[in-house]
Structures are given as structure tokens and as C-alpha cells.
């Protein structure tokens, strides 16, 4: 049944804005969610948290006039329940049927699509280079991006196509000119915003090492080679080639203070090595990753901050709310960074999560081989990123 086909409830049902729900979860309030999507969708991707109670009862269980008592017993009657679905239609209907039976319910506006539209900017307080550095956070997928601005100029690292207008508006609000949009690699979990920003007059930059994967638009953008630099006000962004997650994986050292590592190193794990060449090529990619970490990343000063392109549910934010950590902290907390090569390879091949949803289509789109409209692009990237090598945190082990 299409969301538009659900009848309007006979009782008024309050809707909850996704940002409001996020604020409640972040504030530590106890939140109870009734997820009315199909079980397979729920198991792949849902809203979680230490203070979140999540119940999955598919919407079709509420379509009959006489709802099974065993279904109703699963719904708490002693607290407020927020019902959600994919787009908001089914959840409003389900919430209405429960309200008619005396339950204290509301529903999530625009459902999981609304949740996926949350995008927050948090200042990286420990950044001590020139200018100001913000970390963009998309809680639905764990995607992270970075906006550096100084002296009227700005650059965005790992932008998402879905938020192209947001970057331009933020730059306008800050009174800066968005000069550069840089990708760390060919992403497998979201549609890159580099080309869309380039079309808006921002200089789009992709790693030179990624072009051989089949990029169709390389001659339209600037390519970044190891050692190249880009100036943003008084701040310098240096290109650091760090293959492993992919052969083109490239990091950006932001004014000697933060290394934007893309999917090479996260605050809770290291990269998975199987998204470019599959299981067969994963061992060689893992060895390449080991070399990049040991020779290009961990040789930087201990106080250098690491900021990945993603975070998972296992990640712990820093005191400023960003998913960043210093190299010294990561080396102390993550045994994988001090292992010998063979042990490292065995570890990261041993517990890789499922590959990101639609990752082959997303890669083809980011290579320029597939053309999708904005709605298709948004739908393709819904779900968790799964770009780390482990489903659990490797930090603190």
C-alpha cells in the first residue's frame, strides 16, 4: 500500500519534527518508538540509542478493524509512543488507530526520510589551525563532512549531493565564498555533492588516484595529487595519498591540525578493504591500508586530529560533540594501530559488516556512469554506511 493510500485518522494525531526527536534523544530523554516498517527494513536500518526503546510492528497488523490483542500487547500503554514509517503516511494511520484505543501516541513527520534529512554542523573546538573548522554530521547514515573557512574563503570536504543548497546557504550566512569542494575518494554509501557544487561555481576536486576507477567527468574537475595544496584564507589543505579502503583513497591535512581521512581511519575503527575489488582483492587492499596508516597517517604528530568521513553507532563523540580524536588517543585506544601487518590484516578481514545498501549503484553514480535525479539519489543512500572494518568499536579493546 502506498503511503498516500492510507486514510486520514478520525482523531487528531500530533506529528513530531525529526529535529525535535533528535533533540530529545540527545538530551537523554527516554523515547519509545513504534517502527511500522517491514521487519527487513527495520533490521537493516533504524533509530537507536541508549535511551531509545524501539519496537517493530509492521503497519499491516493495524489494517483490520479488529486488531489482534497480541499486537496491541506489544505497545506500551503507560508512556508516550512515537510511531514512524518510511515517509510518514503509514505512521499517521497507525498512530490514529492506537489513539482511538486510548494510547498516548504521536508520529514522526516524514518518517525515516525526515530522519535522513537531519544535518548538523558542529565546531571542531580542538582544531588549532587558521580559521574555523566545522564538522557536518548526518545521524541517519553516519556521514561526516568538513567546512573550513577563513578570511572570507571556505572549502567543503566530502560534501553530500542532498545538501548542496545547505552548503551554499551556510557559506552565505557566514559571509564567505565557497572556493573548493573536495572528495576523499569514490564513495560507496552516498552520492557525492562535488559535481553539483562545481556546477554552482565551486571548484570541484577529486583525487587523481581515483580517476582510473572509471571516472567519466575527470576532465571537468580539478584532480588532486599527493603533495598538492589548496589555500583557504591563511589555512592550507594538503593532499595526502592514503590508499587501502580504495586504491584512490586520499586524505586532506587541514592546516597541519586535522587529517580528514575519508574512509581510511575512523575514531572507532579502520576502513573495510573490500568495496572496490570484493573479497578476492580485500587482503591486498588491507595490506595497502596498513602501509598507509603506518607510513602516512601515524607518522604525523600525536596531537594531529583525525576526522573520518563516517561514524557508526559504536563511535563515541569527543567533548565538543564531534567525531574526532587525536592520533595519540587513537594509538592508545585502538590495538589495530600497533599490530604487526599479518595480525592487522587478519583482524580487519574477520568481522566486516554487510556491504552498504545499493553500494554498486552508488559507486556507478559517483563515477558518472549512472545518472539519477535528486529523489533517486536520496533513496539510494538511505541506510547505514557500513564502511568500517568491524561492526563493533576497535577503540578501547
PLY file of the C-alpha trace (Angstrom):
ply
format ascii 1.0
element vertex 397
property float x
property float y
property float z
element edge 396
property int vertex1
property int vertex2
end_header
0.00 0.00 0.00
1.29 3.44 -0.94
1.66 5.95 1.89
-0.80 8.24 0.11
-3.44 5.49 0.18
-3.77 5.40 3.97
-6.98 7.05 5.20
-6.76 10.09 7.44
-7.33 9.09 11.09
-10.63 10.07 12.67
-8.73 11.57 15.60
-6.12 14.32 15.57
-2.62 12.89 15.69
0.28 15.11 16.69
3.33 14.99 14.45
6.88 15.21 15.76
9.54 17.05 13.79
12.66 14.88 13.17
14.93 17.55 14.66
12.74 17.65 17.77
13.01 13.88 18.16
16.80 14.08 17.74
16.99 16.80 20.41
15.03 14.64 22.84
17.29 11.65 22.25
20.43 13.79 22.60
19.07 15.26 25.84
18.85 11.78 27.33
15.06 11.58 27.47
13.56 8.11 27.40
11.99 7.69 23.98
9.76 4.83 22.84
9.44 4.24 19.10
7.00 2.02 17.26
8.55 1.35 13.86
5.80 0.31 11.45
8.06 -0.62 8.54
8.58 -4.15 7.31
10.86 -6.28 9.50
13.60 -6.47 6.85
13.76 -2.67 6.58
13.77 -2.34 10.35
16.61 -4.82 10.80
18.74 -3.09 8.18
18.31 0.45 9.49
16.54 2.04 12.45
16.79 4.76 15.08
18.77 3.52 18.07
20.23 4.94 21.25
20.91 4.06 24.86
17.70 5.80 25.91
15.64 4.59 22.92
13.20 1.69 23.17
12.38 0.50 19.67
9.52 -1.86 18.80
8.84 -3.21 15.32
5.24 -4.00 14.36
4.60 -3.70 10.60
1.77 -1.38 9.58
-0.33 -4.17 8.02
-1.02 -5.54 11.51
-3.20 -2.45 12.08
-5.24 -2.57 8.87
-8.07 -4.74 10.24
-10.87 -3.23 12.31
-10.26 -5.87 14.97
-6.55 -5.62 15.71
-5.12 -8.78 17.23
-4.78 -8.41 21.00
-1.29 -9.91 20.83
-0.31 -7.00 18.59
-1.73 -4.43 20.97
0.06 -6.03 23.92
3.38 -5.10 22.30
2.53 -1.39 22.51
3.27 0.22 25.91
0.17 1.86 27.37
1.98 3.64 30.20
4.06 6.11 28.19
4.16 8.24 25.06
4.93 6.31 21.88
6.20 7.84 18.65
5.14 5.87 15.56
7.31 6.03 12.46
7.43 4.52 8.98
9.32 5.24 5.77
7.65 8.50 4.70
5.03 9.35 7.35
1.79 8.10 5.78
1.54 4.69 7.41
2.72 6.01 10.78
-0.01 8.65 10.91
-2.61 5.97 10.20
-1.19 3.55 12.79
-0.94 6.31 15.39
-4.57 7.21 14.70
-5.81 3.66 15.24
-3.89 3.49 18.52
-5.12 6.92 19.66
-8.68 5.72 19.10
-7.93 2.94 21.58
-6.59 5.30 24.23
-2.85 5.11 23.62
-0.67 8.20 24.08
0.86 8.43 20.60
2.25 10.78 18.00
4.03 10.13 14.72
7.33 11.13 13.13
6.87 13.71 10.41
8.12 12.40 7.03
9.24 9.15 8.69
12.75 7.83 8.12
13.07 10.13 5.10
12.68 13.03 7.51
15.25 11.47 9.85
17.65 11.19 6.89
17.25 14.94 6.25
18.80 15.91 9.59
22.20 17.50 9.02
24.02 19.27 11.83
27.15 21.44 11.87
29.36 21.26 14.98
32.57 23.23 15.51
35.76 21.21 15.97
36.98 23.01 19.06
40.39 21.33 19.22
41.25 22.43 15.69
44.11 24.92 16.10
44.90 25.82 12.51
43.96 29.05 10.79
40.26 29.79 10.54
37.35 27.73 11.84
36.55 24.09 11.11
33.03 22.67 11.28
32.07 19.00 11.14
28.80 18.20 9.37
27.00 15.19 10.85
24.20 13.15 9.30
22.97 10.88 12.12
20.80 8.68 9.90
23.77 7.35 7.93
26.76 8.45 9.98
28.14 10.57 7.13
30.58 13.32 8.11
31.87 16.31 6.16
34.10 19.29 6.99
33.72 23.00 6.28
36.86 25.11 6.70
36.54 28.86 6.49
38.97 31.74 6.98
39.34 35.32 5.79
36.29 35.26 3.52
37.03 31.89 1.88
35.84 28.33 2.53
36.21 24.71 1.43
33.99 21.68 1.98
35.42 18.15 2.25
33.22 15.15 1.36
30.00 17.03 0.58
26.71 15.18 0.05
24.63 15.91 -3.03
21.45 16.02 -0.93
22.76 19.05 0.95
24.23 21.10 -1.89
21.93 24.04 -1.15
22.76 23.81 2.56
26.50 24.32 1.97
25.88 27.34 -0.23
23.44 28.82 2.28
25.82 28.23 5.19
28.66 29.90 3.31
26.38 32.83 2.57
25.34 33.09 6.24
29.00 33.05 7.29
29.86 35.71 4.75
32.43 33.55 2.95
32.97 32.43 -0.62
32.90 28.65 -1.01
36.02 28.10 -3.11
36.57 24.32 -3.12
34.58 21.08 -2.82
36.90 18.10 -2.28
36.15 14.38 -2.28
38.44 11.95 -0.47
37.50 9.02 -2.75
34.73 7.44 -4.81
32.15 6.92 -2.09
30.09 3.74 -1.81
27.42 4.86 0.64
26.22 8.29 -0.50
26.02 10.39 -3.64
28.82 12.96 -3.75
27.96 16.64 -3.97
31.22 17.70 -5.65
29.84 17.85 -9.19
26.68 19.70 -8.14
28.73 22.26 -6.24
31.07 22.61 -9.21
28.03 23.41 -11.35
27.28 26.21 -8.89
30.68 27.80 -9.40
32.63 26.00 -6.66
35.87 24.36 -7.83
35.25 20.60 -7.66
38.25 18.46 -6.72
38.67 14.67 -6.88
41.74 12.56 -6.15
43.93 11.99 -9.19
44.43 8.41 -7.99
40.69 7.73 -8.22
40.33 8.61 -11.89
41.43 5.18 -13.14
38.41 3.55 -11.46
36.37 4.80 -14.40
35.51 8.40 -13.56
33.78 9.83 -16.62
33.99 13.54 -15.72
37.61 13.92 -14.58
38.41 16.47 -17.30
35.63 18.72 -15.97
37.08 18.96 -12.45
40.42 19.56 -10.76
42.38 16.45 -9.81
44.43 16.40 -6.61
47.75 14.55 -6.44
49.78 13.66 -3.37
51.51 16.77 -2.03
49.27 19.31 -3.78
47.98 22.18 -1.65
44.90 24.41 -1.70
44.75 27.74 0.10
41.69 28.84 2.10
42.43 32.23 3.59
45.55 31.68 5.69
44.86 27.93 6.00
46.46 25.30 3.78
44.85 22.00 2.80
47.49 19.42 1.82
46.73 16.30 -0.21
47.94 13.06 1.41
47.55 9.87 -0.63
46.37 7.06 1.70
45.17 4.05 -0.36
43.65 0.98 1.22
39.91 1.41 1.57
40.10 2.09 -2.15
43.07 2.49 -4.49
42.20 6.19 -4.85
41.64 6.92 -1.15
43.11 10.35 -0.39
43.20 12.29 2.88
43.39 16.06 3.36
45.60 17.61 6.05
43.84 20.78 7.15
46.47 23.35 8.17
48.58 20.73 9.97
45.84 20.30 12.60
43.25 17.78 11.36
43.61 14.97 8.85
40.32 14.36 7.05
40.84 10.65 6.42
37.73 9.83 4.41
37.15 6.12 4.99
40.75 5.28 5.90
40.59 5.71 9.67
37.69 6.47 11.98
37.56 7.29 15.68
36.25 3.79 16.40
37.69 1.60 13.64
39.70 1.36 10.44
38.45 1.03 6.88
36.97 -2.07 5.34
39.05 -3.13 2.31
36.52 -5.00 0.14
34.33 -2.40 -1.57
36.47 -1.92 -4.68
37.79 -5.40 -5.57
35.48 -7.57 -3.43
36.55 -10.42 -1.17
39.26 -11.55 -3.58
41.05 -8.21 -3.54
40.46 -7.47 0.14
43.71 -8.98 1.53
45.92 -6.91 -0.79
43.87 -3.81 -0.04
44.21 -4.48 3.69
47.99 -4.57 3.35
47.88 -1.34 1.39
45.78 0.20 4.17
48.28 -0.97 6.80
51.10 0.71 4.91
49.14 3.96 4.53
48.30 4.07 8.21
51.81 3.27 9.38
53.71 5.45 6.90
51.37 8.34 6.04
48.99 8.79 8.99
50.60 7.64 12.23
53.86 9.41 11.39
52.08 12.75 11.89
52.40 14.43 15.30
50.39 12.79 18.09
48.27 15.91 18.58
47.03 15.82 14.97
43.29 15.26 14.96
41.70 12.52 12.90
38.32 13.15 11.33
36.80 10.40 9.22
34.01 10.62 6.66
31.75 8.44 8.80
30.87 7.35 12.30
28.98 4.27 13.45
26.74 3.53 16.42
29.87 2.25 18.18
31.61 5.64 17.98
31.88 7.95 20.98
31.92 11.70 20.28
34.59 13.96 21.75
33.74 16.53 24.41
32.89 19.10 21.72
30.33 16.75 20.15
32.43 15.98 17.09
33.62 12.57 15.98
37.31 13.45 16.13
40.26 12.15 18.13
43.98 12.81 18.19
46.42 10.31 16.73
47.89 9.84 20.20
44.48 8.97 21.62
43.72 6.51 18.83
47.07 4.74 19.10
46.50 4.35 22.86
42.93 3.07 22.43
42.99 1.01 19.22
45.21 -2.09 19.26
44.84 -2.44 15.49
47.12 0.58 15.03
50.04 -1.08 16.84
49.73 -4.60 15.39
52.14 -6.27 13.03
50.93 -6.39 9.43
49.71 -10.01 9.29
47.78 -9.66 12.54
46.23 -6.41 11.30
45.11 -7.99 8.04
43.58 -10.97 9.82
41.70 -8.68 12.19
40.09 -6.42 9.65
39.07 -9.31 7.38
37.44 -11.20 10.24
34.32 -9.19 11.12
33.25 -6.97 8.25
29.60 -5.88 8.32
27.22 -6.26 5.36
28.17 -4.04 2.44
26.32 -0.71 2.22
22.87 -0.86 0.66
22.89 -0.15 -3.09
26.65 0.37 -2.96
27.26 -0.77 -6.55
24.67 1.69 -7.90
26.06 4.46 -5.69
29.62 3.84 -6.88
28.46 3.83 -10.52
26.63 7.12 -9.92
29.68 8.69 -8.28
31.83 7.54 -11.19
29.43 9.30 -13.56
28.36 6.05 -15.21
24.77 6.29 -13.92
22.55 9.37 -13.96
19.92 9.67 -11.22
17.63 12.53 -10.24
17.62 14.04 -6.75
14.85 11.80 -5.44
16.54 8.64 -6.73
19.87 9.78 -5.29
18.31 10.39 -1.87
16.63 6.98 -1.89
19.79 5.14 -2.98
21.76 6.32 0.04
19.17 5.63 2.75
20.52 3.32 5.43
23.74 2.80 7.41
27.15 3.44 5.85
28.92 0.19 6.93
32.31 1.47 5.73
34.28 0.40 8.81
36.06 -2.93 9.05
34.21 -4.01 12.19
30.62 -3.90 13.38
31.91 -3.10 16.88
34.35 -0.45 18.05
38.03 -1.34 17.78
38.86 1.51 20.16
39.29 0.65 23.81
39.78 -3.04 23.06
0 1
1 2
2 3
3 4
4 5
5 6
6 7
7 8
8 9
9 10
10 11
11 12
12 13
13 14
14 15
15 16
16 17
17 18
18 19
19 20
20 21
21 22
22 23
23 24
24 25
25 26
26 27
27 28
28 29
29 30
30 31
31 32
32 33
33 34
34 35
35 36
36 37
37 38
38 39
39 40
40 41
41 42
42 43
43 44
44 45
45 46
46 47
47 48
48 49
49 50
50 51
51 52
52 53
53 54
54 55
55 56
56 57
57 58
58 59
59 60
60 61
61 62
62 63
63 64
64 65
65 66
66 67
67 68
68 69
69 70
70 71
71 72
72 73
73 74
74 75
75 76
76 77
77 78
78 79
79 80
80 81
81 82
82 83
83 84
84 85
85 86
86 87
87 88
88 89
89 90
90 91
91 92
92 93
93 94
94 95
95 96
96 97
97 98
98 99
99 100
100 101
101 102
102 103
103 104
104 105
105 106
106 107
107 108
108 109
109 110
110 111
111 112
112 113
113 114
114 115
115 116
116 117
117 118
118 119
119 120
120 121
121 122
122 123
123 124
124 125
125 126
126 127
127 128
128 129
129 130
130 131
131 132
132 133
133 134
134 135
135 136
136 137
137 138
138 139
139 140
140 141
141 142
142 143
143 144
144 145
145 146
146 147
147 148
148 149
149 150
150 151
151 152
152 153
153 154
154 155
155 156
156 157
157 158
158 159
159 160
160 161
161 162
162 163
163 164
164 165
165 166
166 167
167 168
168 169
169 170
170 171
171 172
172 173
173 174
174 175
175 176
176 177
177 178
178 179
179 180
180 181
181 182
182 183
183 184
184 185
185 186
186 187
187 188
188 189
189 190
190 191
191 192
192 193
193 194
194 195
195 196
196 197
197 198
198 199
199 200
200 201
201 202
202 203
203 204
204 205
205 206
206 207
207 208
208 209
209 210
210 211
211 212
212 213
213 214
214 215
215 216
216 217
217 218
218 219
219 220
220 221
221 222
222 223
223 224
224 225
225 226
226 227
227 228
228 229
229 230
230 231
231 232
232 233
233 234
234 235
235 236
236 237
237 238
238 239
239 240
240 241
241 242
242 243
243 244
244 245
245 246
246 247
247 248
248 249
249 250
250 251
251 252
252 253
253 254
254 255
255 256
256 257
257 258
258 259
259 260
260 261
261 262
262 263
263 264
264 265
265 266
266 267
267 268
268 269
269 270
270 271
271 272
272 273
273 274
274 275
275 276
276 277
277 278
278 279
279 280
280 281
281 282
282 283
283 284
284 285
285 286
286 287
287 288
288 289
289 290
290 291
291 292
292 293
293 294
294 295
295 296
296 297
297 298
298 299
299 300
300 301
301 302
302 303
303 304
304 305
305 306
306 307
307 308
308 309
309 310
310 311
311 312
312 313
313 314
314 315
315 316
316 317
317 318
318 319
319 320
320 321
321 322
322 323
323 324
324 325
325 326
326 327
327 328
328 329
329 330
330 331
331 332
332 333
333 334
334 335
335 336
336 337
337 338
338 339
339 340
340 341
341 342
342 343
343 344
344 345
345 346
346 347
347 348
348 349
349 350
350 351
351 352
352 353
353 354
354 355
355 356
356 357
357 358
358 359
359 360
360 361
361 362
362 363
363 364
364 365
365 366
366 367
367 368
368 369
369 370
370 371
371 372
372 373
373 374
374 375
375 376
376 377
377 378
378 379
379 380
380 381
381 382
382 383
383 384
384 385
385 386
386 387
387 388
388 389
389 390
390 391
391 392
392 393
393 394
394 395
395 396
